[in-house]
Structure formats: C-alpha cells, structure tokens
Amino acid sequence: MQRGVKATARAAQEVMARHLAGMRPWMVTLTYREVSAWAPLHISRYMNAVTLWAKRQGVELVYLWVAELQQRGAVHYHVVLWLPRALTLPKADKRGWWKHGSTRTERAQKPMSYLMKYASKGTDARVFPLGLRLSGFGGLSKAARKVRAWLCVPGWLVGRVNSVFQSFVRAPGGVWQSLETGLEFRSPWEFAGLKRFEGRSGPQCSLFLWRGCGDDAGSQPLLDAAEGTVPMPNRG
C-alpha cells in the first residue's frame, strides 16, 4: 500500500506544481462513533459528496485517502484533497457528508508526510475488516495517472525496460506486458505456498522464492522462512 499511496501523492503534487499552482491541500479525518459501524461504501459516499460540492464550485477535485485502525478497533480514514486557495472546505458534520461519527477538517502543511505516516500503519491488513480498501484516490489527469502507474511498477521491472513511463498489464504466471512495446517480462519472484508464522494470528501469509532474471535465473529462496522472509497477507 505504501508504494501506491506515495506514488499517488507524488503524481498529485506534480499536477499541482505544473497546472494548478494556486491549489492548497486540506486534511480530513473521518472517525466512527461505534467500532462496528464500518461499511464498505461509507468512504465512497463521502468522497462522492465532496466531489459533487467541488464541481458546483467549478473545481475538479484531486484527492487521496488511507485507512487506519484505531487502538479501540474502529476504522479511521485520513483524506487529503486539493482546493483553490480561495475556497474553504466545509465541515462534513455540518453538511451531513459523514453521519457515522466525528470529523476534523484543517489545511495541510505536509500532505505527503501526513499520508505516509498512516499508510505505514495500514500494512498489517490482517486486522482490518474483510472487504476494506486500504487506500483510494481520484481526480488525477491522464498524464498524472500514467506517472502514478509508473511509480507503482516494481523495482525489478524498472531496471529491465529501456524507457520510463511505460504502461503495463499483468498476466497469469507473474508476467508483466508492456502496452507500448508488447514485450513480456516475467517476475523473478515465484509463489512458494502459504505459512502461518509463529506468534502471528489471522490468515496465513504468502511466501515467495527468488528465481532470478536471465542469467541470474534459478529458484533459490531469498531468505529461509524461519529466518524472517517478509510475509504478505493472504485472504484466499
């Protein structure tokens, strides 16, 4: 999630710097009153309401949000959005945009740092409710979406292509295909099975082996599972 959030934030800032220099970021925190009150469409309905309000002001809204889990077990949303300096974002409570608890609205000084702080807390997806999206974004231009997509490309693939900002689609078997050249690149990582690590609860984690690229190809584990292979949550 961190890679996607960082990529979206960088792409949004690039848009602001080049085309919307008069925009200012706002931060909104959405809190649930009851721990069990969360539902999948709540964040979408809030963003739809804000987007509609912005359109009435003549603004195409650019936004990014991440989910966090509070210590009491309630889902908590952090939203960053950009508006013209002359506009003030209404409070969601007063507008009826968030009826599930309380909100906090303020201007952001360092929006990327703000989001990455909470994105880092959201990597342990096992404790979140099933079906919850950990992050989302909207309003990016076609060019900005292409920048974001490139920033989300895994490092091993970036090092194997000849030009930047290529678009890729994923195919079965760990294959990434370039939409520009048609070339296919196979991931150097191979799925090795599921494992529940000692001291961890929740769903089992996915294990991957490093099989290498080209002359480096093989099927050797990067780390033995017992020595701390980084687990990836699996809900299958």
N, C-alpha and C positions, 0 to 999 in steps of 0.2 A: 504493500500500500504506500509506503513512504516514497518509492520511486515515482508512482503515479501522481501523488499529491505534489511533490516537488516539481515534477515536470509541468503540471497544470499551472502552478503558481508562477513558474518562470515564463511560461508561454503567455499568461495573462499580463505579467509585468512588461513583457516585450511589446504586447499590443498597446498597453497604456503609454509606454515610452515613445512609440513611433506614431501612433494615431490618435490617442486620447490623453494627451498630456495634462489636460485640465481635470482629470478624474482623481478621486480620492477614495481610498479603501475604508470600508466600515467593517466592524466585527459585531456579530450577533451570537449570543449564547442561548440555546433553547433547552430548557430543563423540564423534566416530567415531575408532576406532583406526586404521582404514585409509581412505585417501581414496576408494577405490572401493566402500566398504561400504554406501553410502546406498541405501535403498529407500523407495518412497513411503509404505508403511504403518507404518514404524517409529515415527513420531511419534504416529500414531493409536493404536497398541498401547500406547505408554507412557501416553498420556492416559487410555485406557480402564482401564488397571491402576490409576492413581491415583484415577480417579473411582470405581471399584469399592471401593477401600480406604476412600475418604471416606464412601461410602454405608454401609459397615459401621460407621462411627463416628457415623452419623446426620447426616451433612453433605451438602448439595447443593453440589458443587464448582463454583466460578466460576473460569475460567482464560482465559489469553490467551498465545499464543506467536508468536514470529517466527523466521525462518530467517536465517542469516548464512553467508557463505562465508569460510573462513579463508584466510590467505595461501598455505598449502600446497595449497589446492584442495578441502579437505574441508568438507562441510556441517556446520553448527553450529547447535543450537537453543537459544533462550533462552525460558524459560517463567516466567510469573508466575501464581500462584494464591493464593486466599484461604482461610484456615482459621481456626477459633476460636482465640483466644489460648491456650487450654489444650492445644491439640493441637500436636504436633511432627511435621513431615513426615518420613517415613522416607527414608533414602538409597536411591536407585534401584538402586545397585550391589548393596547387601546384599539387597534384595528380589527381585532378578532382573528388574526392570522395564526395564532398559536393558542389553542384553548386547553392545552393539556398540562399547564403548569406556569412557570415564570420565564421571563426572557430578560436579557440585558443587551442594550444596544450602545455602541460607542465607536468613535473614529479610531482607526488602526494606525499605529506608528510603524510597526514592523510586521506586516501581514504574513510574510513567508515564515518567519521565525515562530509566529503565533501558531500557524497551522502545523508546522513540522513538530512542534512540541507535543501536540495532541496526536498527530499521526504516529509518532513513535510509541505512544501508549496503546495504539489500536492494533499492533501487530499480533497480539495474542488473541486470535479470533475465536479460540475455543470457548471463551467465557461470554461471548455475545449471544443474543438470541438467534436462533436459526432463521435465515432469511434476511438478516440485517445487512444492508450495504455499508461498508466502512467509510466510503467517501464518494463524492459526486461533484460534477462541475457542469457549467452551461454558459452559453453566450459567446464562446470563442469563435473567431472567424475561421474560415477555411485554412488560411495560412497559419494561424495560431494552433489549430488542431493538428496540422502537419508537424509543426515544431514539437508539440506535446508528444505526438506519436513517436517521433524520432528519439526524444529524450527517454521514452519508455522502452526502447529497444535494448535487449540485454547486451552487456559489455562484450561478450564473446562474438556477437554478431557484428557489432560496430567495427571491430577490428578486422573483419573479413570482407567488408564491402569497399568499393572504390570511391563512392561519392556519398555525401551526407544528405539527410532529409529524405531518404528513400522510404516508401511505404511498403509494409509487409502484411501478408496474411499468414495465419498459422494453419498447418495441415496436420493430419494424424501422423504419429511416429516422431514427433519432435521436429518437424520440418517447418522452416520459415521461407516463404517465397516472396521475392521482390516483385511488386506490381509494375515497376518501371522496366526491369530487365528480364523478368521471368525466371531468373536464376533461383535455385533452391539451395538452402543451407540447413544442414541437419545439426540439431543441438548436440553439444558434446556431453550433455547430461542424459543419463538413462535411468528410468524409473526402476527401483530395485525392490519395492514392496512396502508394506506397512509395518509399523512398530509402535508400541506404547512404551515410552521411556520411563525408567524407574523414577518414582517420585512425581510423575505427571498424571493428571487425571483428564477426563474428556476423551474426544475422538482420537483414534490412532493418527500418527504422523507419517507423512510420505518420506521415504529415503531415496536418494539419488546417487548414482555412481558416475564418476568422471570417465568418459570413454575417449575423450580427446578429439582433436580436429586434424584431419590429414595425416601427416607423418607421426603425429602425436597420438593417433587413434589407438584405442585399447579398450579395456573395460575394468580399469583398476579403481578402487574406491579412493576418493579424495581424502576421506577420513574414515576410520573404522567407527561404526555406530557407537560402540562403547566408549570411544574417545571423544565424543561430542559432535558428531555430524549434526549440523543445524537442521532441526525438524521443520517441516512445513505442514500446517494443519490440513487435515483431510476430512471432509464431511461425507464422503461417499460410503 
